[in-house]
Amino acid sequence: EAQWKKLEKEKTVGRLSSGLREIMGISEGQLPPWCMKMKNLNMPPSYPNLKVAGLNWGIENMKGEIYGVLDSPSTNKKT
Amino acid sequence: MNASLNNPETTVYVGNIDPKVTKENLYELFVQVSPIANIRYPKDKVLQLHQGFAFVEFYTPEDCQYVVQLLNNTVQLYDRFLKVRKANVQSSGSDTID
């Protein structure tokens, strides 16, 4: 359970560690393969305010492990 | 946290997982698409190897549905495409609970 708490703290939407990127075969600065599908399916039901670089967020926001961010609900509604 | 485990309506089955993939890898991957309630990733007791599949539980059926649509046959881990489908297609009574 301690391990789970650690995961919840460390791993968040919008950031992919270099370790996982390597396993997935994508490099930093490359969008994860599901992001293009988000264009057709809309954003995840639990992350309606998700911003993805190159999709609904400037591509210049892609930095290192970061490819997206959860916007606060007040700033933005769907899309 | 373990109070309401195993709701098939909110759980996906993930298959074709390379045994080198860790539970942390799965968490990090799926949290990109939805908050996660629980992950069961059984190991072979004798070989101490993961068995190539996992059950990932979310909080709502909508999350579950979306994850299947978005991630089935989409992500490769160690060059193997993950298969993601709803867990309630067949009963999952035979696997171990950790």
Backbone of each chain as nested JSON, in Angstrom:
{
  "chains": [
    {"id": "A", "residues": [
      {"number": 1, "name": "GLU", "atoms": {"N": [0.813, -1.22, 0.0], "CA": [0.0, 0.0, 0.0], "C": [0.844, 1.266, 0.0]}},
      {"number": 2, "name": "ALA", "atoms": {"N": [1.958, 1.193, 0.688], "CA": [2.864, 2.35, 0.683], "C": [3.354, 2.596, -0.731]}},
      {"number": 3, "name": "GLN", "atoms": {"N": [3.59, 1.477, -1.425], "CA": [4.061, 1.57, -2.797], "C": [2.996, 2.227, -3.682]}},
      {"number": 4, "name": "TRP", "atoms": {"N": [1.74, 1.874, -3.42], "CA": [0.637, 2.438, -4.197], "C": [0.524, 3.937, -3.981]}},
      {"number": 5, "name": "LYS", "atoms": {"N": [0.658, 4.35, -2.725], "CA": [0.603, 5.783, -2.39], "C": [1.698, 6.537, -3.135]}},
      {"number": 6, "name": "LYS", "atoms": {"N": [2.852, 5.909, -3.197], "CA": [3.984, 6.519, -3.882], "C": [3.665, 6.681, -5.368]}},
      {"number": 7, "name": "LEU", "atoms": {"N": [3.079, 5.649, -5.945], "CA": [2.697, 5.719, -7.355], "C": [1.728, 6.866, -7.591]}},
      {"number": 8, "name": "GLU", "atoms": {"N": [0.728, 6.952, -6.712], "CA": [-0.296, 7.99, -6.895], "C": [0.323, 9.374, -6.829]}},
      {"number": 9, "name": "LYS", "atoms": {"N": [1.353, 9.489, -6.025], "CA": [1.99, 10.784, -5.873], "C": [2.896, 11.095, -7.067]}},
      {"number": 10, "name": "GLU", "atoms": {"N": [3.609, 10.089, -7.519], "CA": [4.646, 10.331, -8.521], "C": [4.145, 10.346, -9.958]}},
      {"number": 11, "name": "LYS", "atoms": {"N": [3.177, 9.475, -10.242], "CA": [2.781, 9.3, -11.64], "C": [1.498, 10.062, -11.907]}},
      {"number": 12, "name": "THR", "atoms": {"N": [1.567, 10.991, -12.843], "CA": [0.376, 11.769, -13.146], "C": [0.177, 11.888, -14.649]}},
      {"number": 13, "name": "VAL", "atoms": {"N": [-1.045, 12.228, -14.995], "CA": [-1.375, 12.425, -16.405], "C": [-0.567, 13.595, -16.966]}},
      {"number": 14, "name": "GLY", "atoms": {"N": [-0.101, 13.418, -18.176], "CA": [0.646, 14.484, -18.825], "C": [2.147, 14.309, -18.761]}},
      {"number": 15, "name": "ARG", "atoms": {"N": [2.592, 13.392, -17.912], "CA": [4.038, 13.185, -17.8], "C": [4.393, 11.708, -17.961]}},
      {"number": 16, "name": "LEU", "atoms": {"N": [5.261, 11.426, -18.888], "CA": [5.735, 10.064, -19.107], "C": [7.228, 10.014, -18.816]}},
      {"number": 17, "name": "SER", "atoms": {"N": [7.609, 9.179, -17.883], "CA": [9.021, 9.084, -17.506], "C": [9.848, 8.534, -18.658]}},
      {"number": 18, "name": "SER", "atoms": {"N": [11.127, 8.813, -18.615], "CA": [12.0, 8.313, -19.674], "C": [12.016, 6.79, -19.677]}},
      {"number": 19, "name": "GLY", "atoms": {"N": [11.863, 6.2, -18.498], "CA": [11.834, 4.74, -18.427], "C": [10.68, 4.153, -19.208]}},
      {"number": 20, "name": "LEU", "atoms": {"N": [9.487, 4.7, -18.994], "CA": [8.318, 4.18, -19.715], "C": [8.394, 4.521, -21.198]}},
      {"number": 21, "name": "ARG", "atoms": {"N": [8.9, 5.694, -21.503], "CA": [9.054, 6.061, -22.923], "C": [9.938, 5.063, -23.655]}},
      {"number": 22, "name": "GLU", "atoms": {"N": [10.99, 4.673, -22.983], "CA": [11.907, 3.741, -23.614], "C": [11.202, 2.41, -23.915]}},
      {"number": 23, "name": "ILE", "atoms": {"N": [10.45, 1.929, -22.937], "CA": [9.717, 0.674, -23.116], "C": [8.705, 0.792, -24.253]}},
      {"number": 24, "name": "MET", "atoms": {"N": [8.093, 1.975, -24.35], "CA": [7.084, 2.201, -25.391], "C": [7.704, 2.483, -26.753]}},
      {"number": 25, "name": "GLY", "atoms": {"N": [8.985, 2.785, -26.757], "CA": [9.648, 3.089, -28.004], "C": [9.378, 4.496, -28.513]}},
      {"number": 26, "name": "ILE", "atoms": {"N": [9.089, 5.428, -27.605], "CA": [8.954, 6.828, -28.038], "C": [9.951, 7.691, -27.276]}},
      {"number": 27, "name": "SER", "atoms": {"N": [10.387, 8.746, -27.908], "CA": [11.395, 9.598, -27.28], "C": [10.739, 10.857, -26.725]}},
      {"number": 28, "name": "GLU", "atoms": {"N": [11.523, 11.61, -25.979], "CA": [11.021, 12.896, -25.492], "C": [10.752, 13.798, -26.688]}},
      {"number": 29, "name": "GLY", "atoms": {"N": [9.686, 14.582, -26.587], "CA": [9.323, 15.413, -27.721], "C": [8.42, 14.692, -28.7]}},
      {"number": 30, "name": "GLN", "atoms": {"N": [8.139, 13.444, -28.402], "CA": [7.239, 12.675, -29.265], "C": [5.942, 12.434, -28.499]}},
      {"number": 31, "name": "LEU", "atoms": {"N": [4.831, 12.605, -29.195], "CA": [3.532, 12.459, -28.557], "C": [3.195, 10.969, -28.397]}},
      {"number": 32, "name": "PRO", "atoms": {"N": [2.639, 10.577, -27.241], "CA": [2.254, 9.169, -27.074], "C": [1.209, 8.763, -28.118]}},
      {"number": 33, "name": "PRO", "atoms": {"N": [1.177, 7.499, -28.487], "CA": [0.359, 7.055, -29.631], "C": [-1.153, 7.237, -29.455]}},
      {"number": 34, "name": "TRP", "atoms": {"N": [-1.618, 7.343, -28.214], "CA": [-3.076, 7.464, -28.04], "C": [-3.574, 8.896, -28.244]}},
      {"number": 35, "name": "CYS", "atoms": {"N": [-2.675, 9.856, -28.256], "CA": [-3.118, 11.248, -28.289], "C": [-3.887, 11.584, -29.563]}},
      {"number": 36, "name": "MET", "atoms": {"N": [-3.463, 10.997, -30.681], "CA": [-4.178, 11.265, -31.929], "C": [-5.6, 10.711, -31.873]}},
      {"number": 37, "name": "LYS", "atoms": {"N": [-5.769, 9.6, -31.175], "CA": [-7.121, 9.048, -31.05], "C": [-8.011, 9.937, -30.188]}},
      {"number": 38, "name": "MET", "atoms": {"N": [-7.383, 10.68, -29.284], "CA": [-8.17, 11.584, -28.436], "C": [-8.882, 12.635, -29.29]}},
      {"number": 39, "name": "LYS", "atoms": {"N": [-8.289, 12.95, -30.412], "CA": [-8.894, 13.93, -31.305], "C": [-10.294, 13.471, -31.73]}},
      {"number": 40, "name": "ASN", "atoms": {"N": [-10.43, 12.188, -32.003], "CA": [-11.725, 11.661, -32.447], "C": [-12.652, 11.315, -31.293]}},
      {"number": 41, "name": "LEU", "atoms": {"N": [-12.062, 10.89, -30.189], "CA": [-12.892, 10.377, -29.093], "C": [-13.235, 11.439, -28.057]}},
      {"number": 42, "name": "ASN", "atoms": {"N": [-12.688, 12.614, -28.162], "CA": [-12.762, 13.631, -27.114], "C": [-11.857, 13.258, -25.949]}},
      {"number": 43, "name": "MET", "atoms": {"N": [-11.783, 14.145, -25.007], "CA": [-10.88, 13.938, -23.883], "C": [-11.448, 12.899, -22.917]}},
      {"number": 44, "name": "PRO", "atoms": {"N": [-10.597, 12.309, -22.103], "CA": [-11.077, 11.273, -21.172], "C": [-12.172, 11.802, -20.243]}},
      {"number": 45, "name": "PRO", "atoms": {"N": [-13.168, 10.979, -19.939], "CA": [-14.275, 11.423, -19.094], "C": [-13.818, 11.957, -17.732]}},
      {"number": 46, "name": "SER", "atoms": {"N": [-12.744, 11.428, -17.218], "CA": [-12.278, 11.909, -15.913], "C": [-11.287, 13.06, -16.015]}},
      {"number": 47, "name": "TYR", "atoms": {"N": [-10.83, 13.346, -17.241], "CA": [-9.919, 14.478, -17.444], "C": [-10.475, 15.39, -18.543]}},
      {"number": 48, "name": "PRO", "atoms": {"N": [-11.672, 15.925, -18.365], "CA": [-12.26, 16.71, -19.461], "C": [-11.437, 17.944, -19.817]}},
      {"number": 49, "name": "ASN", "atoms": {"N": [-10.606, 18.407, -18.898], "CA": [-9.829, 19.624, -19.162], "C": [-8.379, 19.34, -19.506]}},
      {"number": 50, "name": "LEU", "atoms": {"N": [-8.124, 18.126, -19.935], "CA": [-6.754, 17.769, -20.286], "C": [-6.28, 18.564, -21.5]}},
      {"number": 51, "name": "LYS", "atoms": {"N": [-5.067, 19.07, -21.386], "CA": [-4.429, 19.756, -22.522], "C": [-3.289, 18.879, -23.021]}},
      {"number": 52, "name": "VAL", "atoms": {"N": [-3.278, 18.647, -24.312], "CA": [-2.215, 17.841, -24.9], "C": [-1.466, 18.692, -25.924]}},
      {"number": 53, "name": "ALA", "atoms": {"N": [-0.163, 18.744, -25.766], "CA": [0.656, 19.557, -26.671], "C": [0.468, 19.103, -28.107]}},
      {"number": 54, "name": "GLY", "atoms": {"N": [0.249, 20.057, -28.983], "CA": [0.089, 19.731, -30.392], "C": [-1.338, 19.357, -30.754]}},
      {"number": 55, "name": "LEU", "atoms": {"N": [-2.199, 19.231, -29.748], "CA": [-3.588, 18.861, -30.0], "C": [-4.478, 20.069, -29.688]}},
      {"number": 56, "name": "ASN", "atoms": {"N": [-4.584, 20.378, -28.394], "CA": [-5.365, 21.55, -27.998], "C": [-4.526, 22.458, -27.096]}},
      {"number": 57, "name": "TRP", "atoms": {"N": [-3.23, 22.33, -27.252], "CA": [-2.278, 23.061, -26.431], "C": [-1.073, 23.307, -27.315]}},
      {"number": 58, "name": "GLY", "atoms": {"N": [-0.417, 24.418, -27.15], "CA": [0.723, 24.725, -28.027], "C": [1.781, 23.637, -28.004]}},
      {"number": 59, "name": "ILE", "atoms": {"N": [2.317, 23.35, -29.17], "CA": [3.32, 22.29, -29.277], "C": [4.575, 22.661, -28.493]}},
      {"number": 60, "name": "GLU", "atoms": {"N": [4.772, 23.965, -28.288], "CA": [5.973, 24.412, -27.578], "C": [5.924, 24.044, -26.085]}},
      {"number": 61, "name": "ASN", "atoms": {"N": [4.741, 23.587, -25.633], "CA": [4.645, 23.169, -24.235], "C": [5.262, 21.799, -23.984]}},
      {"number": 62, "name": "MET", "atoms": {"N": [5.561, 21.101, -25.032], "CA": [6.184, 19.792, -24.905], "C": [7.613, 19.954, -24.422]}},
      {"number": 63, "name": "LYS", "atoms": {"N": [7.853, 19.508, -23.189], "CA": [9.183, 19.714, -22.609], "C": [9.591, 18.481, -21.839]}},
      {"number": 64, "name": "GLY", "atoms": {"N": [10.676, 17.877, -22.237], "CA": [11.167, 16.725, -21.492], "C": [10.106, 15.661, -21.355]}},
      {"number": 65, "name": "GLU", "atoms": {"N": [9.752, 15.344, -20.109], "CA": [8.788, 14.273, -19.883], "C": [7.345, 14.755, -20.024]}},
      {"number": 66, "name": "ILE", "atoms": {"N": [7.157, 16.059, -20.123], "CA": [5.806, 16.629, -20.135], "C": [5.239, 16.69, -21.553]}},
      {"number": 67, "name": "TYR", "atoms": {"N": [4.053, 16.155, -21.74], "CA": [3.38, 16.327, -23.03], "C": [1.976, 16.891, -22.851]}},
      {"number": 68, "name": "GLY", "atoms": {"N": [1.51, 16.952, -21.612], "CA": [0.159, 17.453, -21.376], "C": [-0.006, 17.956, -19.961]}},
      {"number": 69, "name": "VAL", "atoms": {"N": [-1.175, 18.548, -19.7], "CA": [-1.423, 19.072, -18.361], "C": [-2.928, 19.102, -18.127]}},
      {"number": 70, "name": "LEU", "atoms": {"N": [-3.297, 18.965, -16.858], "CA": [-4.707, 19.099, -16.496], "C": [-4.981, 20.557, -16.183]}},
      {"number": 71, "name": "ASP", "atoms": {"N": [-5.879, 21.128, -16.939], "CA": [-6.246, 22.508, -16.712], "C": [-7.247, 22.576, -15.572]}},
      {"number": 72, "name": "SER", "atoms": {"N": [-7.227, 23.658, -14.831], "CA": [-8.239, 23.783, -13.791], "C": [-9.583, 24.046, -14.449]}},
      {"number": 73, "name": "PRO", "atoms": {"N": [-10.654, 23.455, -13.907], "CA": [-11.968, 23.518, -14.552], "C": [-12.462, 24.941, -14.784]}},
      {"number": 74, "name": "SER", "atoms": {"N": [-12.039, 25.872, -13.968], "CA": [-12.547, 27.229, -14.103], "C": [-12.018, 27.905, -15.368]}},
      {"number": 75, "name": "THR", "atoms": {"N": [-10.799, 27.557, -15.747], "CA": [-10.188, 28.197, -16.9], "C": [-10.843, 27.795, -18.205]}},
      {"number": 76, "name": "ASN", "atoms": {"N": [-11.256, 26.529, -18.242], "CA": [-11.603, 25.989, -19.546], "C": [-12.646, 24.893, -19.417]}},
      {"number": 77, "name": "LYS", "atoms": {"N": [-13.618, 24.897, -20.316], "CA": [-14.523, 23.77, -20.39], "C": [-14.095, 22.864, -21.537]}},
      {"number": 78, "name": "LYS", "atoms": {"N": [-14.92, 21.928, -21.878], "CA": [-14.527, 20.919, -22.871], "C": [-13.913, 21.507, -24.133]}},
      {"number": 79, "name": "THR", "atoms": {"N": [-12.98, 20.801, -24.67], "CA": [-12.127, 21.146, -25.817], "C": [-11.211, 22.323, -25.531]}}
    ]},
    {"id": "B", "residues": [
      {"number": 1, "name": "MET", "atoms": {"N": [-9.042, 1.257, 0.848], "CA": [-8.87, 1.228, -0.599], "C": [-9.319, -0.103, -1.193]}},
      {"number": 2, "name": "ASN", "atoms": {"N": [-9.201, -1.182, -0.414], "CA": [-9.561, -2.481, -0.96], "C": [-11.037, -2.819, -0.77]}},
      {"number": 3, "name": "ALA", "atoms": {"N": [-11.805, -1.853, -0.348], "CA": [-13.187, -2.139, 0.035], "C": [-14.017, -2.662, -1.145]}},
      {"number": 4, "name": "SER", "atoms": {"N": [-13.946, -2.018, -2.285], "CA": [-14.852, -2.391, -3.359], "C": [-14.093, -2.899, -4.576]}},
      {"number": 5, "name": "LEU", "atoms": {"N": [-13.245, -3.852, -4.346], "CA": [-12.482, -4.421, -5.444], "C": [-13.37, -5.196, -6.378]}},
      {"number": 6, "name": "ASN", "atoms": {"N": [-12.848, -5.354, -7.615], "CA": [-13.41, -6.4, -8.442], "C": [-14.79, -6.111, -8.994]}},
      {"number": 7, "name": "ASN", "atoms": {"N": [-15.065, -4.879, -9.275], "CA": [-16.305, -4.573, -9.966], "C": [-16.07, -4.739, -11.465]}},
      {"number": 8, "name": "PRO", "atoms": {"N": [-16.684, -5.746, -12.064], "CA": [-16.401, -6.005, -13.481], "C": [-16.843, -4.855, -14.388]}},
      {"number": 9, "name": "GLU", "atoms": {"N": [-17.769, -4.045, -13.943], "CA": [-18.245, -2.922, -14.757], "C": [-17.189, -1.841, -14.936]}},
      {"number": 10, "name": "THR", "atoms": {"N": [-16.24, -1.801, -14.019], "CA": [-15.247, -0.73, -14.077], "C": [-13.832, -1.276, -14.267]}},
      {"number": 11, "name": "THR", "atoms": {"N": [-13.737, -2.528, -14.667], "CA": [-12.426, -3.165, -14.777], "C": [-12.129, -3.547, -16.223]}},
      {"number": 12, "name": "VAL", "atoms": {"N": [-10.893, -3.332, -16.641], "CA": [-10.469, -3.81, -17.951], "C": [-9.464, -4.94, -17.787]}},
      {"number": 13, "name": "TYR", "atoms": {"N": [-9.491, -5.823, -18.758], "CA": [-8.483, -6.872, -18.861], "C": [-7.408, -6.379, -19.817]}},
      {"number": 14, "name": "VAL", "atoms": {"N": [-6.168, -6.515, -19.422], "CA": [-5.058, -6.123, -20.283], "C": [-4.238, -7.367, -20.588]}},
      {"number": 15, "name": "GLY", "atoms": {"N": [-4.074, -7.653, -21.863], "CA": [-3.334, -8.852, -22.25], "C": [-2.156, -8.547, -23.145]}},
      {"number": 16, "name": "ASN", "atoms": {"N": [-1.396, -9.6, -23.451], "CA": [-0.186, -9.503, -24.267], "C": [0.876, -8.618, -23.608]}},
      {"number": 17, "name": "ILE", "atoms": {"N": [1.003, -8.747, -22.31], "CA": [1.98, -7.935, -21.581], "C": [3.308, -8.69, -21.487]}},
      {"number": 18, "name": "ASP", "atoms": {"N": [4.353, -8.051, -21.889], "CA": [5.687, -8.645, -21.749], "C": [5.986, -8.822, -20.252]}},
      {"number": 19, "name": "PRO", "atoms": {"N": [6.566, -9.965, -19.878], "CA": [6.829, -10.204, -18.447], "C": [7.776, -9.184, -17.809]}},
      {"number": 20, "name": "LYS", "atoms": {"N": [8.511, -8.445, -18.615], "CA": [9.407, -7.429, -18.05], "C": [8.653, -6.177, -17.588]}},
      {"number": 21, "name": "VAL", "atoms": {"N": [7.417, -6.032, -18.031], "CA": [6.63, -4.858, -17.645], "C": [6.294, -4.939, -16.153]}},
      {"number": 22, "name": "THR", "atoms": {"N": [6.463, -3.831, -15.45], "CA": [6.18, -3.809, -14.014], "C": [4.8, -3.197, -13.75]}},
      {"number": 23, "name": "LYS", "atoms": {"N": [4.352, -3.404, -12.517], "CA": [3.087, -2.796, -12.115], "C": [3.18, -1.267, -12.177]}},
      {"number": 24, "name": "GLU", "atoms": {"N": [4.342, -0.736, -11.853], "CA": [4.559, 0.716, -11.938], "C": [4.383, 1.198, -13.381]}},
      {"number": 25, "name": "ASN", "atoms": {"N": [4.922, 0.443, -14.318], "CA": [4.76, 0.794, -15.739], "C": [3.28, 0.868, -16.094]}},
      {"number": 26, "name": "LEU", "atoms": {"N": [2.521, -0.129, -15.641], "CA": [1.096, -0.161, -15.979], "C": [0.365, 1.015, -15.35]}},
      {"number": 27, "name": "TYR", "atoms": {"N": [0.711, 1.298, -14.103], "CA": [0.07, 2.435, -13.44], "C": [0.357, 3.725, -14.214]}},
      {"number": 28, "name": "GLU", "atoms": {"N": [1.624, 3.937, -14.515], "CA": [2.005, 5.177, -15.187], "C": [1.318, 5.305, -16.545]}},
      {"number": 29, "name": "LEU", "atoms": {"N": [1.178, 4.197, -17.235], "CA": [0.533, 4.232, -18.54], "C": [-0.957, 4.541, -18.424]}},
      {"number": 30, "name": "PHE", "atoms": {"N": [-1.664, 3.794, -17.591], "CA": [-3.121, 3.941, -17.556], "C": [-3.578, 5.214, -16.864]}},
      {"number": 31, "name": "VAL", "atoms": {"N": [-2.751, 5.737, -15.957], "CA": [-3.156, 6.978, -15.297], "C": [-3.145, 8.137, -16.302]}},
      {"number": 32, "name": "GLN", "atoms": {"N": [-2.519, 7.938, -17.45], "CA": [-2.545, 8.967, -18.492], "C": [-3.959, 9.154, -19.056]}},
      {"number": 33, "name": "VAL", "atoms": {"N": [-4.791, 8.152, -18.857], "CA": [-6.108, 8.168, -19.479], "C": [-7.24, 8.234, -18.447]}},
      {"number": 34, "name": "SER", "atoms": {"N": [-6.98, 7.737, -17.249], "CA": [-8.025, 7.736, -16.231], "C": [-7.427, 7.497, -14.847]}},
      {"number": 35, "name": "PRO", "atoms": {"N": [-8.041, 8.064, -13.815], "CA": [-7.625, 7.712, -12.45], "C": [-7.845, 6.213, -12.212]}},
      {"number": 36, "name": "ILE", "atoms": {"N": [-6.961, 5.597, -11.466], "CA": [-6.982, 4.147, -11.285], "C": [-7.346, 3.787, -9.853]}},
      {"number": 37, "name": "ALA", "atoms": {"N": [-8.292, 2.856, -9.716], "CA": [-8.675, 2.409, -8.383], "C": [-7.782, 1.277, -7.894]}},
      {"number": 38, "name": "ASN", "atoms": {"N": [-7.414, 0.396, -8.796], "CA": [-6.646, -0.769, -8.376], "C": [-6.05, -1.473, -9.592]}},
      {"number": 39, "name": "ILE", "atoms": {"N": [-4.919, -2.151, -9.38], "CA": [-4.335, -2.991, -10.43], "C": [-4.038, -4.371, -9.847]}},
      {"number": 40, "name": "ARG", "atoms": {"N": [-4.493, -5.395, -10.537], "CA": [-4.087, -6.76, -10.172], "C": [-3.23, -7.297, -11.309]}},
      {"number": 41, "name": "TYR", "atoms": {"N": [-2.047, -7.719, -10.965], "CA": [-1.07, -8.132, -11.979], "C": [-0.419, -9.415, -11.465]}},
      {"number": 42, "name": "PRO", "atoms": {"N": [-1.097, -10.542, -11.676], "CA": [-0.668, -11.779, -11.015], "C": [0.683, -12.298, -11.5]}},
      {"number": 43, "name": "LYS", "atoms": {"N": [1.342, -12.96, -10.581], "CA": [2.636, -13.575, -10.862], "C": [2.519, -15.081, -10.727]}},
      {"number": 44, "name": "ASP", "atoms": {"N": [3.249, -15.784, -11.535], "CA": [3.365, -17.221, -11.375], "C": [4.141, -17.501, -10.087]}},
      {"number": 45, "name": "LYS", "atoms": {"N": [3.557, -18.313, -9.226], "CA": [4.158, -18.501, -7.903], "C": [5.496, -19.224, -7.986]}},
      {"number": 46, "name": "VAL", "atoms": {"N": [5.596, -20.141, -8.908], "CA": [6.828, -20.925, -9.018], "C": [7.925, -20.131, -9.726]}},
      {"number": 47, "name": "LEU", "atoms": {"N": [7.568, -19.588, -10.877], "CA": [8.584, -18.915, -11.682], "C": [8.828, -17.477, -11.241]}},
      {"number": 48, "name": "GLN", "atoms": {"N": [7.897, -16.929, -10.438], "CA": [7.998, -15.528, -10.021], "C": [8.014, -14.574, -11.219]}},
      {"number": 49, "name": "LEU", "atoms": {"N": [7.284, -14.97, -12.251], "CA": [7.177, -14.114, -13.425], "C": [5.732, -13.661, -13.595]}},
      {"number": 50, "name": "HIS", "atoms": {"N": [5.569, -12.45, -14.095], "CA": [4.222, -12.023, -14.445], "C": [3.705, -12.878, -15.594]}},
      {"number": 51, "name": "GLN", "atoms": {"N": [2.398, -13.046, -15.633], "CA": [1.834, -14.033, -16.542], "C": [1.27, -13.45, -17.827]}},
      {"number": 52, "name": "GLY", "atoms": {"N": [1.548, -12.204, -18.078], "CA": [1.162, -11.651, -19.362], "C": [-0.18, -10.953, -19.381]}},
      {"number": 53, "name": "PHE", "atoms": {"N": [-0.84, -10.86, -18.24], "CA": [-2.099, -10.135, -18.231], "C": [-2.285, -9.422, -16.898]}},
      {"number": 54, "name": "ALA", "atoms": {"N": [-3.192, -8.46, -16.887], "CA": [-3.478, -7.693, -15.679], "C": [-4.93, -7.252, -15.706]}},
      {"number": 55, "name": "PHE", "atoms": {"N": [-5.436, -6.91, -14.542], "CA": [-6.753, -6.293, -14.441], "C": [-6.576, -4.909, -13.843]}},
      {"number": 56, "name": "VAL", "atoms": {"N": [-7.056, -3.921, -14.558], "CA": [-6.95, -2.544, -14.083], "C": [-8.358, -2.042, -13.806]}},
      {"number": 57, "name": "GLU", "atoms": {"N": [-8.561, -1.604, -12.585], "CA": [-9.896, -1.153, -12.181], "C": [-9.94, 0.369, -12.085]}},
      {"number": 58, "name": "PHE", "atoms": {"N": [-10.996, 0.933, -12.657], "CA": [-11.191, 2.38, -12.634], "C": [-12.369, 2.713, -11.72]}},
      {"number": 59, "name": "TYR", "atoms": {"N": [-12.791, 3.974, -11.722], "CA": [-13.842, 4.372, -10.797], "C": [-15.233, 4.387, -11.426]}},
      {"number": 60, "name": "THR", "atoms": {"N": [-15.303, 4.537, -12.731], "CA": [-16.623, 4.57, -13.362], "C": [-16.623, 3.715, -14.635]}},
      {"number": 61, "name": "PRO", "atoms": {"N": [-17.796, 3.215, -15.031], "CA": [-17.895, 2.47, -16.291], "C": [-17.518, 3.326, -17.498]}},
      {"number": 62, "name": "GLU", "atoms": {"N": [-17.745, 4.633, -17.426], "CA": [-17.39, 5.516, -18.543], "C": [-15.869, 5.544, -18.747]}},
      {"number": 63, "name": "ASP", "atoms": {"N": [-15.15, 5.645, -17.635], "CA": [-13.685, 5.591, -17.726], "C": [-13.247, 4.301, -18.393]}},
      {"number": 64, "name": "CYS", "atoms": {"N": [-13.851, 3.237, -17.916], "CA": [-13.506, 1.899, -18.384], "C": [-13.716, 1.785, -19.894]}},
      {"number": 65, "name": "GLN", "atoms": {"N": [-14.869, 2.216, -20.344], "CA": [-15.219, 2.178, -21.751], "C": [-14.234, 2.99, -22.595]}},
      {"number": 66, "name": "TYR", "atoms": {"N": [-13.904, 4.158, -22.097], "CA": [-13.009, 5.049, -22.83], "C": [-11.606, 4.452, -22.933]}},
      {"number": 67, "name": "VAL", "atoms": {"N": [-11.149, 3.881, -21.847], "CA": [-9.81, 3.285, -21.844], "C": [-9.713, 2.18, -22.9]}},
      {"number": 68, "name": "VAL", "atoms": {"N": [-10.765, 1.354, -22.989], "CA": [-10.765, 0.29, -23.985], "C": [-10.682, 0.898, -25.39]}},
      {"number": 69, "name": "GLN", "atoms": {"N": [-11.498, 1.892, -25.655], "CA": [-11.509, 2.517, -26.984], "C": [-10.176, 3.154, -27.32]}},
      {"number": 70, "name": "LEU", "atoms": {"N": [-9.573, 3.781, -26.321], "CA": [-8.374, 4.554, -26.599], "C": [-7.118, 3.689, -26.653]}},
      {"number": 71, "name": "LEU", "atoms": {"N": [-7.038, 2.688, -25.813], "CA": [-5.744, 2.015, -25.639], "C": [-5.654, 0.611, -26.233]}},
      {"number": 72, "name": "ASN", "atoms": {"N": [-6.768, 0.025, -26.643], "CA": [-6.644, -1.308, -27.218], "C": [-5.827, -1.26, -28.505]}},
      {"number": 73, "name": "ASN", "atoms": {"N": [-4.82, -2.123, -28.599], "CA": [-3.974, -2.2, -29.798], "C": [-3.317, -0.875, -30.165]}},
      {"number": 74, "name": "THR", "atoms": {"N": [-3.044, -0.056, -29.198], "CA": [-2.494, 1.27, -29.481], "C": [-1.068, 1.426, -28.967]}},
      {"number": 75, "name": "VAL", "atoms": {"N": [-0.811, 0.849, -27.803], "CA": [0.476, 1.06, -27.147], "C": [1.316, -0.208, -27.216]}},
      {"number": 76, "name": "GLN", "atoms": {"N": [2.582, -0.033, -27.57], "CA": [3.506, -1.161, -27.518], "C": [4.4, -1.036, -26.301]}},
      {"number": 77, "name": "LEU", "atoms": {"N": [4.522, -2.098, -25.55], "CA": [5.519, -2.17, -24.488], "C": [6.46, -3.308, -24.843]}},
      {"number": 78, "name": "TYR", "atoms": {"N": [7.72, -3.006, -24.924], "CA": [8.704, -3.988, -25.394], "C": [8.238, -4.631, -26.712]}},
      {"number": 79, "name": "ASP", "atoms": {"N": [7.788, -3.792, -27.621], "CA": [7.399, -4.236, -28.964], "C": [6.188, -5.165, -29.002]}},
      {"number": 80, "name": "ARG", "atoms": {"N": [5.383, -5.167, -27.951], "CA": [4.162, -5.974, -27.982], "C": [2.962, -5.063, -27.762]}},
      {"number": 81, "name": "PHE", "atoms": {"N": [1.999, -5.131, -28.673], "CA": [0.805, -4.289, -28.538], "C": [-0.069, -4.794, -27.402]}},
      {"number": 82, "name": "LEU", "atoms": {"N": [-0.422, -3.893, -26.498], "CA": [-1.313, -4.268, -25.41], "C": [-2.721, -4.481, -25.943]}},
      {"number": 83, "name": "LYS", "atoms": {"N": [-3.351, -5.544, -25.459], "CA": [-4.761, -5.788, -25.747], "C": [-5.557, -5.313, -24.537]}},
      {"number": 84, "name": "VAL", "atoms": {"N": [-6.537, -4.48, -24.773], "CA": [-7.338, -3.955, -23.66], "C": [-8.801, -4.201, -23.959]}},
      {"number": 85, "name": "ARG", "atoms": {"N": [-9.472, -4.904, -23.081], "CA": [-10.907, -5.079, -23.27], "C": [-11.62, -5.146, -21.934]}},
      {"number": 86, "name": "LYS", "atoms": {"N": [-12.935, -4.988, -21.999], "CA": [-13.704, -5.0, -20.76], "C": [-13.577, -6.349, -20.084]}},
      {"number": 87, "name": "ALA", "atoms": {"N": [-13.484, -6.317, -18.769], "CA": [-13.213, -7.544, -18.029], "C": [-14.451, -8.405, -17.863]}},
      {"number": 88, "name": "ASN", "atoms": {"N": [-15.618, -7.822, -18.064], "CA": [-16.814, -8.596, -17.722], "C": [-17.308, -9.489, -18.858]}},
      {"number": 89, "name": "VAL", "atoms": {"N": [-16.495, -9.636, -19.899], "CA": [-16.887, -10.522, -20.987], "C": [-16.994, -11.963, -20.488]}},
      {"number": 90, "name": "GLN", "atoms": {"N": [-15.966, -12.383, -19.76], "CA": [-16.107, -13.673, -19.082], "C": [-15.784, -13.464, -17.611]}},
      {"number": 91, "name": "SER", "atoms": {"N": [-16.271, -14.337, -16.771], "CA": [-16.03, -14.148, -15.346], "C": [-14.556, -14.349, -15.052]}},
      {"number": 92, "name": "SER", "atoms": {"N": [-14.074, -13.599, -14.103], "CA": [-12.645, -13.627, -13.814], "C": [-12.398, -14.286, -12.463]}},
      {"number": 93, "name": "GLY", "atoms": {"N": [-13.025, -15.398, -12.246], "CA": [-12.939, -16.032, -10.935], "C": [-11.665, -16.815, -10.685]}},
      {"number": 94, "name": "SER", "atoms": {"N": [-10.93, -17.122, -11.754], "CA": [-9.823, -18.065, -11.563], "C": [-8.509, -17.399, -11.174]}},
      {"number": 95, "name": "ASP", "atoms": {"N": [-8.405, -16.101, -11.378], "CA": [-7.115, -15.471, -11.11], "C": [-6.939, -15.148, -9.624]}},
      {"number": 96, "name": "THR", "atoms": {"N": [-5.712, -14.971, -9.246], "CA": [-5.419, -14.719, -7.841], "C": [-5.611, -13.25, -7.504]}},
      {"number": 97, "name": "ILE", "atoms": {"N": [-5.89, -12.998, -6.263], "CA": [-6.056, -11.629, -5.784], "C": [-4.862, -11.282, -4.9]}},
      {"number": 98, "name": "ASP", "atoms": {"N": [-4.293, -10.13, -5.164], "CA": [-3.15, -9.799, -4.299], "C": [-3.519, -8.753, -3.261]}}
    ]}
  ]
}
